[in-house]
């Protein structure tokens, strides 16, 4: 399991790079405006919780339990119940 101990947009960007998926491709696959995805990944816009979850789910990432000021994002299985 890989753990990213950075902010969530940076973790998403790193995972996209690792998988060789462009932000544009992810936006298209998720039905999101590409400009919004680029703004989120570039730090120009904060994602809503729903948008963040969609992007994390797309990549199979989960937010690990930890301090809210420095969330850890992990690749792996989700735990707990689904909403």
C-alpha positions in Angstrom: 0.0 0.0 0.0 1.3 3.4 -0.9 0.5 6.3 1.5 0.6 9.9 0.4 1.0 12.3 3.3 0.2 15.5 1.5 -2.9 17.4 0.6 -5.5 15.5 -1.3 -5.2 17.4 -4.6 -1.4 16.7 -4.6 -2.0 13.0 -3.8 -4.5 12.8 -6.7 -2.0 14.5 -9.0 0.7 12.1 -7.9 -1.5 9.1 -8.5 -2.5 10.3 -11.9 1.1 10.7 -12.9 2.0 7.3 -11.5 -0.8 5.7 -13.6 0.0 7.9 -16.6 -3.6 9.2 -16.7 -4.0 12.9 -17.7 -6.2 15.2 -15.6 -8.2 15.7 -18.9 -8.8 12.0 -19.2 -10.0 11.7 -15.6 -12.3 14.7 -16.1 -13.8 13.2 -19.2 -14.3 9.8 -17.5 -16.0 11.4 -14.5 -18.1 13.8 -16.6 -16.5 16.8 -15.0 -15.3 20.0 -16.7 -11.6 19.6 -17.4 -11.0 23.2 -16.4 -12.4 22.4 -12.9 -10.1 19.4 -12.5 -7.0 21.4 -13.6 -8.0 24.2 -11.2 -8.3 21.8 -8.3 -5.0 20.0 -9.0 -3.3 23.3 -9.5 -4.5 24.7 -6.2 -6.6 27.4 -7.7 -9.8 25.9 -6.5 -10.8 23.8 -3.4 -12.8 20.7 -4.3 -16.1 20.0 -2.6 -16.3 16.8 -0.5 -18.4 15.2 -3.3 -15.9 16.1 -6.0 -13.0 15.0 -3.9 -14.7 11.6 -3.2 -15.4 11.1 -7.0 -11.8 11.8 -7.8 -10.5 9.5 -5.1 -12.9 6.7 -6.0 -11.9 6.9 -9.6 -8.3 6.2 -8.6 -9.1 3.7 -5.9 -7.7 6.0 -3.2 -9.1 6.4 0.3 -8.4 9.0 3.0 -6.8 7.3 6.0 -7.8 8.0 9.5 -5.5 10.6 11.0 -5.0 14.2 11.8 -7.4 16.4 9.6 -4.7 19.0 9.1 -2.5 16.5 7.2 -4.6 13.8 5.7 -3.0 10.6 4.4 -4.4 9.2 1.2 -3.8 5.5 0.5 -4.3 3.2 -2.4 -6.2 0.2 -1.3 -9.5 -1.2 -0.2 -12.1 1.0 1.4 -13.1 0.2 4.9 -16.4 0.8 6.7 -19.8 1.2 5.2 -20.7 3.1 2.1 -22.9 6.2 2.2 
